[in-house]
Amino acid sequence: MTIPLDQLTAWLKDRKITEVECMISDLTGIARGKIAPTNKFIDEKGMRLPESVLLQTVTGDYLADEIHYELLDAADIDMFCRPDQSAAFLVPWAVEPTAMVIHDTFDKQGNPIELSPRNILKKILKMYADKGWKAIVAPEMEFYLTKRCADPDLPLHAPVGRSGRPEVGRQSFSIDAANEFDPIFEDVYDWCELQELDLDTLIHEDGPAQMEINFRHGDPLHLADQITVFKRTMREAALKHDVAVTFMAKPITDEPGSAMHIHQSVVDAKTGKNIFSNADGTMSQLFMHYIGGLQRFIPELLPLFAPNVNSFRRFLPDTSAPVNVEWGEENRTVGLRVPEATPQNRRVENRLPGADANPYLVLAASLLCGYMGMVEGLNPSAPVKGRGYERRNLRLPLTIEHALERMEACKEAEKYLGEKFMRGYVAVKRAEHENFKRVISSWEREFLLLSV
């Protein structure tokens, strides 16, 4: 919801809001911040948080001191967080009237904090604006509903629906299978309407109780905010109905993974015309360069699309997810699909990001790859006709370690994203992976304990 800054106070008072959740996104996409009484929020118009919040890992740990203090002030100083009037949302599930307001982060001199995911996306969008371009995106979010389970060593199972039975088998696009969870999605749509989120269609995906929510196309920053709010909303609705929801990329063995497909196009900021199409309706050279940029740089920035060790399980053979950056028209077996559309609606669908990706960073990364392709005049490979899973020339890194090495070495992207961000992101993901490697898995206990 867009609220002029001078009307934010009135908006809160008109809705009798008593508490405000003041939020920022860390690198993993977790909402961090403070909950303030409305009067305090109005008086202070912002909050202060330690800079180090942005470098927390998904487990809540901080980086080793030698890396931490290379990237941040040794005194562990505060950053200044200011509310964005275009990112205020109601919290319909709260007992007391509550709002959440997403903040931007600045240093004492008023400069945007380089490690902030939201600032990174704003930086990329400004690059587009400076060229006279405007990016348009339409995300698709996949996720699983599961039974609630407090033991992380146990596998996840489909929840019981209205029929009293858990779902089995594959029910892709089944209306009846989706209707099994109508009470949950009635709440989701009611709450999202109150929050003015731009939800479009609900689809049952391939896996048991795997769903997809599509967003209407629009401004990337506003949609990244909406995805952040939607994920919280979806989790709250699931909890209300005694089930769980997960946006993990690959939560269930031998079942399809969950993606965040991103449809993206670019229009002329003045005329609104799609620059991906020529006057005669054919694909423009800029469109070809955009695809060329995605092909060239997605493998270099893959940790922004696949941020966790679990993310790479989506890319295993025979998992129905794309495993390369090949492209093709109306082809879902490649990473970059060009849907059939009118010239004004011409777009490319990036099918590689996982649902676990930070929405600000994944949108920034995808748009940056396309931008670099356009400004550097990169040409794509020939489009794939037919099955593309077996194509090996443009495959992705196979592990998070390899992907982080390639990202660290990508000086072309560092020029745009900044050295501090690149170093900080890679350091956080390496710390998370070191933490992961200390855990002994159930597979190791099952097959190695008494056999080797």
Beta strands, then each sheet from edge to edge (+ up, - down):
strand 1: 19-25
strand 2: 31-37
strand 3: 47-50
strand 4: 78-90
strand 5: 98-106
strand 6: 133-146
strand 7: 199-204
strand 8: 210-215
strand 9: 244-246
strand 10: 260-268
strand 11: 327-329
strand 12: 336-338
strand 13: 348-350
sheet 1: 2+ 1- 5- 4+ 3-
sheet 2: 7+ 8- 6+ 9-
sheet 3: 7+ 8- 6+ 10- 13+ 12- 11-
end
